Amino acid sequence: MSIFSVYVCRIVQVQMKANVNVNVNVNVKEVPSAKKKKNIARSVSETEMKMTRKNSNDNDNRDLFSRHELPPDLMLHICNYLTARDVTVISSVNQSSRQLIDGDDCNSGSSSDGSDGDEIWTLLWKRDYGNVLLEWDIGRQAFQRSLNHYHSKTQAQVGRGRSISLASSLSSSSSLEQQIQTVIFRHGGHGGGAKHFYFHFQQSFLNYILAGHNSPSLCLMGIHGHIFDFTDFAPSHPGLSDPIILEGGRDVTLWFEDHRHSTVARVLARKLCVLVDKSCMKNMNINNRMNRNSSTDKTDTSGTCGLCRIPQPASKQAKLERRKLLEKSNTTPPPMHDIRDVKLGLDAILPLATFSTPRRPLTLCNMREEYEHGKERAEAWASRYRHDKVKGKGASASTNKCGMRVYYDPFAGEWKGWYSDPHWNPIFCDIDFD
């Protein structure tokens, strides 16, 4: 019997004693599938909240897991089959549940090192974002860029006699994943804990991952929350390749929609998709198809949230056929209903009609407001930077190919800037709001 089945049976027993109807049927002789586990976990969380409301006068203020004497490892196992939204809802049941899931953040605004709340949100981040991005060269490059900056900043603090323990834990011998977990536990981006880190990463990951990738050799774009590789298509673009390369390396949803691309262009863009954010999808059936056809061999427990890599042509023949399709796209449009697109769930990643409002994942209201406010300040700084270049201050404006771009680094908890030199090499810099 799996530990998940034991937990569900325990919940059913408690609910029967409380005379509460439970619509969860589990055969303890079977090990439920990943899909069944997700449904059971959600049903259990909803049932638990109903029971808490009904027994509000029982003076039992313990969190939902301690109430049933569940060990911490089982608690993590259960949360791994819940969405971030469901975990957030559970944390709002009572103060003890909030303390368990949100950690010390609910009181002091700072997270303790390695608390249960940090472990839960770090686990959810790995499941929804970390595991996929760590297997992708582009994701690893972004992580390494952040950690190198973080490491150098920490070493400077060590020189002043501070943060010695943190610097030692970020030694070069540590693996990339271990270093990431250390940063999340110790600082959680900007000191708000792993929960804050999760939601800030959710808001900023697109521009963060894409930063610096707008050269003729690699041109990546973000549209409606997903990442597209326009490298092979740029030479065949009806509007020439220059606009594609200049706008690359960031989220271009508004630019894409402002040009009112046709339905054929949107169907063609499906062929260029390399990574999908399932939380930006509207159709549950599409998410299920993506889960079944994910490029990773690991069991997908993220359900309707998290990232999904799209399998790319592996053989030379498949790559050649794809390139020919893109070259002939101006005269021979791709089929509207491609079997591959339907199988992978790509037929719904972009709206077929002009859709002015960008798709983005659901998040906490205060997190979104904080991110949007920071983005406005960073873009205002970038605008002043461009104005100074035009006036002749600093380096010549001709050395900047695409203008100053901004993105939020969730590991450093800071806004950063970048631009391309005449040879399309990315130059990264810090933003000084003063």
C-alpha positions as CSV (number, residue, x, y, z in Angstrom):
1,M,0.0,0.0,0.0
2,S,1.4,3.4,-0.9
3,I,1.8,6.1,1.7
4,F,-0.7,8.2,-0.3
5,S,-3.3,5.5,0.1
6,V,-2.6,5.3,3.8
7,Y,-3.1,9.0,4.1
8,V,-6.4,8.9,2.2
9,C,-7.7,6.0,4.3
10,R,-6.8,7.9,7.4
11,I,-8.7,11.0,6.2
12,V,-11.7,8.8,5.3
13,Q,-11.8,7.3,8.7
14,V,-11.7,10.7,10.4
15,Q,-14.4,12.0,8.1
16,M,-16.7,9.0,8.9
17,K,-16.3,9.6,12.6
18,A,-17.3,13.2,12.0
19,N,-20.3,12.1,9.9
20,V,-19.1,14.0,6.9
21,N,-19.8,12.6,3.4
22,V,-16.6,11.9,1.6
23,N,-16.6,11.3,-2.2
24,V,-13.2,9.7,-2.3
25,N,-13.1,6.0,-3.3
26,V,-9.7,4.4,-2.9
27,N,-8.8,0.7,-3.4
28,V,-6.0,0.2,-0.9
29,K,-4.8,-2.8,-2.8
30,E,-4.0,-0.7,-5.8
31,V,-1.4,2.0,-6.3
32,P,-3.3,4.9,-7.9
33,S,-2.1,6.5,-11.0
34,A,-0.6,10.0,-11.1
35,K,-3.9,11.4,-12.5
36,K,-5.9,9.6,-9.8
37,K,-3.6,10.9,-7.1
38,K,-4.1,14.5,-8.2
39,N,-7.8,14.1,-8.1
40,I,-7.7,12.4,-4.7
41,A,-5.4,15.1,-3.3
42,R,-7.7,17.9,-4.5
43,S,-10.8,16.1,-3.1
44,V,-9.1,15.5,0.2
45,S,-8.1,19.2,0.5
46,E,-11.6,20.3,-0.3
47,T,-13.1,17.8,2.2
48,E,-10.6,18.9,4.9
49,M,-11.7,22.5,4.5
50,K,-15.4,21.6,4.7
51,M,-14.7,19.6,7.9
52,T,-12.7,22.5,9.4
53,R,-15.6,24.9,8.8
54,K,-18.1,22.5,10.3
55,N,-16.0,21.8,13.4
56,S,-14.9,25.4,13.9
57,N,-16.1,25.2,17.5
58,D,-14.0,22.2,18.4
59,N,-11.1,24.5,19.6
60,D,-8.6,22.4,17.5
61,N,-6.4,25.0,16.0
62,R,-3.8,22.6,14.7
63,D,-2.9,22.6,11.0
64,L,-4.6,20.1,8.7
65,F,-1.6,17.7,8.7
66,S,-0.7,17.7,12.4
67,R,-4.4,17.1,13.2
68,H,-4.0,13.7,11.7
69,E,-0.5,13.1,13.0
70,L,1.1,13.0,9.5
71,P,4.9,13.0,9.3
72,P,6.6,15.9,7.4
73,D,7.7,13.7,4.5
74,L,4.1,12.6,3.9
75,M,3.0,16.2,4.0
76,L,5.5,17.0,1.3
77,H,4.3,14.0,-0.7
78,I,0.7,15.2,-0.5
79,C,1.5,18.8,-1.5
80,N,3.4,17.6,-4.5
81,Y,0.0,16.5,-6.0
82,L,-1.6,19.9,-5.4
83,T,-1.4,23.1,-7.4
84,A,0.1,26.3,-5.9
85,R,-3.4,27.6,-5.7
86,D,-4.7,24.6,-3.7
87,V,-1.7,24.9,-1.3
88,T,-2.4,28.6,-0.8
89,V,-6.1,27.8,-0.1
90,I,-5.1,25.3,2.5
91,S,-2.8,27.9,4.2
92,S,-5.9,30.1,4.7
93,V,-7.9,27.6,6.7
94,N,-6.5,28.7,10.1
95,Q,-3.4,30.4,11.6
96,S,-1.6,27.1,12.3
97,S,-2.0,26.0,8.7
98,R,-0.7,29.3,7.5
99,Q,2.3,29.1,9.8
100,L,3.1,25.6,8.5
101,I,2.8,26.4,4.8
102,D,3.9,30.0,4.7
103,G,6.5,29.7,7.4
104,D,7.6,32.7,9.4
105,D,6.7,35.0,6.5
106,C,3.2,35.3,8.0
107,N,4.6,37.0,11.1
108,S,7.9,38.6,10.5
109,G,8.3,38.8,6.7
110,S,11.4,36.6,6.7
111,S,11.7,32.9,6.2
112,S,13.5,30.5,8.5
113,D,16.2,28.3,7.0
114,G,14.8,25.1,5.7
115,S,11.4,25.3,7.4
116,D,8.5,23.1,6.4
117,G,7.0,26.0,4.4
118,D,10.2,26.5,2.5
119,E,10.4,22.9,1.7
120,I,6.9,22.8,0.4
121,W,7.3,25.8,-1.9
122,T,10.8,24.7,-3.0
123,L,9.3,21.4,-4.0
124,L,6.5,23.1,-5.9
125,W,9.0,25.3,-7.7
126,K,11.2,22.4,-8.7
127,R,8.1,20.5,-10.0
128,D,6.6,23.4,-12.0
129,Y,9.8,25.2,-13.2
130,G,13.1,24.0,-11.9
131,N,13.2,20.4,-13.2
132,V,12.3,21.5,-16.7
133,L,14.6,24.5,-16.9
134,L,17.5,22.6,-15.3
135,E,17.3,20.1,-18.2
136,W,17.4,22.9,-20.8
137,D,20.7,24.6,-21.8
138,I,18.9,28.0,-21.9
139,G,17.5,27.6,-18.4
140,R,20.9,26.5,-16.9
141,Q,22.6,29.5,-18.5
142,A,20.2,31.9,-16.8
143,F,20.5,30.1,-13.4
144,Q,24.3,30.1,-13.7
145,R,24.3,33.8,-14.6
146,S,22.3,34.6,-11.5
147,L,24.3,32.4,-9.2
148,N,27.6,33.8,-10.4
149,H,26.4,37.3,-9.6
150,Y,25.0,36.1,-6.3
151,H,28.3,34.3,-5.5
152,S,30.5,37.4,-6.2
153,K,28.1,39.6,-4.2
154,T,28.4,37.1,-1.3
155,Q,32.2,37.0,-1.5
156,A,32.2,40.8,-1.2
157,Q,30.2,40.5,1.9
158,V,32.6,37.9,3.3
159,G,35.4,40.4,2.7
160,R,33.5,42.7,5.1
161,G,33.0,39.9,7.6
162,R,29.4,39.0,6.8
163,S,27.5,35.9,5.4
164,I,30.5,33.6,5.7
165,S,28.3,30.5,6.2
166,L,26.3,31.3,3.0
167,A,29.4,31.8,0.9
168,S,30.8,28.4,2.0
169,S,27.5,26.7,1.1
170,L,27.7,28.2,-2.4
171,S,31.1,26.7,-3.2
172,S,31.9,25.9,-6.8
173,S,31.9,22.2,-5.9
174,S,28.2,22.3,-5.2
175,S,25.9,21.3,-8.0
176,L,23.7,23.9,-9.7
177,E,20.5,22.5,-8.1
178,Q,22.0,22.5,-4.6
179,Q,23.1,26.1,-5.0
180,I,19.7,27.1,-6.2
181,Q,18.1,25.5,-3.2
182,T,20.5,27.2,-0.8
183,V,19.6,30.6,-2.3
184,I,15.9,29.9,-2.0
185,F,16.2,28.7,1.6
186,R,18.5,31.5,2.8
187,H,17.0,34.5,1.0
188,G,14.0,33.4,-1.2
189,G,14.8,36.1,-3.8
190,H,14.5,39.3,-1.7
191,G,14.0,37.9,1.8
192,G,10.4,36.8,1.6
193,G,10.9,33.1,1.8
194,A,10.4,30.3,-0.7
195,K,6.7,31.2,-1.2
196,H,7.6,34.7,-2.3
197,F,10.3,33.2,-4.5
198,Y,7.8,30.9,-6.2
199,F,5.4,33.6,-7.2
200,H,8.0,36.1,-8.2
201,F,9.6,33.5,-10.4
202,Q,6.2,32.7,-11.8
203,Q,5.7,36.3,-12.8
204,S,9.2,37.0,-14.2
205,F,10.6,33.7,-15.6
206,L,9.8,34.6,-19.2
207,N,12.0,37.7,-19.6
208,Y,14.5,36.3,-17.1
209,I,15.1,33.1,-19.2
210,L,15.0,34.9,-22.6
211,A,17.4,37.8,-21.6
212,G,20.3,37.9,-24.1
213,H,18.9,35.5,-26.7
214,N,18.2,37.8,-29.7
215,S,21.1,37.0,-32.0
216,P,20.9,35.6,-35.6
217,S,22.4,32.4,-34.2
218,L,19.7,32.0,-31.5
219,C,16.5,34.1,-31.4
220,L,14.0,33.3,-28.7
221,M,10.7,35.0,-28.1
222,G,7.9,34.8,-25.5
223,I,4.3,35.0,-26.7
224,H,1.3,34.5,-24.3
225,G,3.5,32.9,-21.7
226,H,5.2,30.4,-24.0
227,I,8.7,30.4,-25.5
228,F,9.3,30.2,-29.3
229,D,12.5,29.7,-31.3
230,F,12.5,32.0,-34.3
231,T,16.1,31.3,-35.3
232,D,15.3,29.2,-38.4
233,F,12.2,31.2,-39.4
234,A,13.7,34.7,-39.2
235,P,15.3,34.6,-42.7
236,S,11.9,33.6,-44.1
237,H,9.8,36.2,-42.2
238,P,7.7,38.3,-44.6
239,G,8.7,41.4,-42.7
240,L,12.4,40.6,-43.0
241,S,14.6,39.1,-40.2
242,D,15.6,42.4,-38.6
243,P,12.4,43.0,-36.6
244,I,12.4,39.4,-35.4
245,I,16.0,39.7,-34.1
246,L,15.6,43.2,-32.7
247,E,12.5,42.2,-30.7
248,G,13.8,38.8,-29.6
249,G,15.1,38.0,-26.1
250,R,11.9,39.0,-24.3
251,D,8.1,38.7,-24.0
252,V,6.8,40.1,-27.3
253,T,3.0,39.4,-26.8
254,L,1.9,43.0,-27.1
255,W,4.2,43.5,-30.2
256,F,2.9,40.3,-31.7
257,E,-0.8,41.3,-31.2
258,D,-0.3,44.9,-32.2
259,H,0.8,43.7,-35.7
260,R,-2.4,41.6,-35.9
261,H,-0.9,38.5,-37.2
262,S,-3.2,36.3,-39.3
263,T,-4.5,32.9,-38.4
264,V,-2.0,31.3,-40.7
265,A,0.9,33.1,-39.0
266,R,-0.4,31.8,-35.6
267,V,-0.6,28.3,-36.9
268,L,2.9,28.6,-38.2
269,A,4.1,29.9,-34.9
270,R,3.1,26.6,-33.3
271,K,5.9,24.9,-35.2
272,L,8.4,27.1,-33.4
273,C,7.3,26.5,-29.9
274,V,9.9,25.0,-27.6
275,L,8.5,25.4,-24.2
276,V,4.9,25.8,-22.9
277,D,3.6,27.2,-19.6
278,K,0.5,25.1,-18.9
279,S,-0.8,27.7,-16.4
280,C,-1.4,29.9,-19.5
281,M,-3.6,27.3,-21.2
282,K,-7.4,27.6,-21.1
283,N,-8.4,24.1,-21.9
284,M,-8.0,21.3,-19.3
285,N,-8.0,18.6,-22.1
286,I,-5.1,20.3,-23.7
287,N,-3.1,20.1,-20.5
288,N,-3.9,16.4,-20.2
289,R,-2.5,15.8,-23.7
290,M,0.6,17.7,-22.8
291,N,1.1,15.7,-19.7
292,R,0.9,12.5,-21.7
293,N,3.3,13.6,-24.4
294,S,5.8,15.5,-22.3
295,S,9.4,15.1,-23.4
296,T,10.5,14.1,-19.9
297,D,10.3,10.6,-18.7
298,K,9.4,11.6,-15.1
299,T,5.9,11.3,-13.8
300,D,4.1,14.6,-14.3
301,T,2.3,15.7,-11.1
302,S,1.9,19.3,-12.0
303,G,-1.4,18.9,-13.7
304,T,-2.6,22.3,-15.1
305,C,0.4,24.3,-14.0
306,G,4.2,24.3,-14.7
307,L,6.4,24.1,-17.8
308,C,6.5,21.5,-20.5
309,R,9.3,21.0,-23.0
310,I,8.1,20.4,-26.6
311,P,10.0,17.6,-28.4
312,Q,12.1,18.9,-31.3
313,P,13.1,17.1,-34.5
314,A,16.1,14.9,-33.6
315,S,17.1,13.3,-36.9
316,K,18.8,15.2,-39.8
317,Q,15.9,14.3,-42.1
318,A,13.3,15.7,-39.7
319,K,15.3,18.9,-39.2
320,L,15.6,19.3,-43.0
321,E,11.9,18.8,-43.5
322,R,11.1,21.4,-40.8
323,R,13.5,23.9,-42.4
324,K,11.9,23.4,-45.8
325,L,8.4,23.9,-44.3
326,L,9.5,27.2,-42.8
327,E,11.2,28.4,-46.0
328,K,8.1,27.7,-48.1
329,S,5.7,29.1,-45.5
330,N,5.1,32.3,-47.5
331,T,3.8,30.5,-50.5
332,T,2.6,27.2,-49.0
333,P,1.0,27.8,-45.6
334,P,1.1,24.9,-43.1
335,P,-2.1,22.8,-42.5
336,M,-4.5,24.3,-40.1
337,H,-5.0,21.0,-38.2
338,D,-1.7,19.3,-37.9
339,I,-1.8,15.9,-36.2
340,R,1.4,16.6,-34.3
341,D,0.1,19.9,-33.0
342,V,-3.1,18.3,-31.8
343,K,-1.3,15.4,-30.2
344,L,1.1,17.7,-28.3
345,G,-1.6,20.2,-27.3
346,L,-0.1,23.0,-29.4
347,D,-3.4,23.8,-31.2
348,A,-4.4,26.0,-28.3
349,I,-1.3,27.8,-27.1
350,L,-2.1,30.9,-29.2
351,P,-5.5,32.5,-29.8
352,L,-6.4,32.3,-33.5
353,A,-7.9,35.7,-33.5
354,T,-6.4,39.0,-32.3
355,F,-6.2,38.8,-28.5
356,S,-5.0,42.1,-27.0
357,T,-4.8,40.9,-23.4
358,P,-1.7,38.7,-22.8
359,R,-2.3,35.3,-21.2
360,R,-0.6,34.9,-17.9
361,P,-0.8,32.5,-14.9
362,L,-3.0,33.2,-11.9
363,T,-1.1,34.6,-9.0
364,L,-1.4,36.5,-5.7
365,C,-2.7,40.0,-6.2
366,N,-0.1,41.6,-4.0
367,M,2.7,39.8,-5.9
368,R,1.4,40.9,-9.3
369,E,1.0,44.5,-8.1
370,E,4.6,44.5,-6.7
371,Y,6.0,43.0,-9.9
372,E,4.1,45.5,-12.1
373,H,5.3,48.4,-10.0
374,G,8.9,47.3,-10.2
375,K,8.5,46.8,-13.9
376,E,7.3,50.3,-14.4
377,R,10.3,51.7,-12.5
378,A,12.7,49.6,-14.4
379,E,11.3,50.5,-17.8
380,A,11.4,54.2,-16.8
381,W,15.1,53.8,-16.0
382,A,15.7,52.1,-19.4
383,S,13.9,55.0,-21.1
384,R,16.2,57.5,-19.3
385,Y,19.2,55.4,-20.3
386,R,18.2,55.5,-24.0
387,H,17.6,59.2,-23.8
388,D,21.1,59.8,-22.3
389,K,22.6,57.7,-25.1
390,V,20.9,59.8,-27.7
391,K,22.1,63.0,-26.1
392,G,25.7,61.6,-26.3
393,K,26.3,60.8,-22.7
394,G,28.4,57.7,-22.1
395,A,29.1,55.3,-24.9
396,S,27.9,55.9,-28.4
397,A,24.3,54.9,-29.2
398,S,25.6,52.9,-32.2
399,T,27.1,50.3,-29.8
400,N,23.6,49.3,-28.6
401,K,21.8,47.1,-31.1
402,C,18.4,46.7,-29.5
403,G,18.2,49.3,-26.8
404,M,18.2,48.7,-23.1
405,R,16.0,45.8,-21.9
406,V,15.0,45.0,-18.4
407,Y,14.1,41.8,-16.5
408,Y,13.7,40.7,-12.9
409,D,16.2,38.3,-11.4
410,P,14.2,36.3,-8.8
411,F,17.4,34.9,-7.2
412,A,19.0,38.3,-6.6
413,G,15.6,39.9,-6.0
414,E,16.7,42.8,-8.2
415,W,15.8,44.3,-11.6
416,K,18.6,44.0,-14.2
417,G,19.3,45.5,-17.6
418,W,20.9,44.1,-20.7
419,Y,21.6,45.1,-24.3
420,S,23.4,43.7,-27.4
421,D,26.8,45.0,-28.6
422,P,27.5,45.4,-32.4
423,H,28.3,41.7,-32.6
424,W,25.0,40.6,-30.9
425,N,26.8,39.6,-27.7
426,P,24.6,40.3,-24.6
427,I,25.9,42.8,-22.1
428,F,24.2,42.6,-18.6
429,C,24.2,45.4,-16.1
430,D,22.7,46.4,-12.7
431,I,20.0,49.0,-12.4
432,D,20.6,51.9,-10.2
433,F,17.2,53.5,-9.4
434,D,19.0,56.4,-7.6
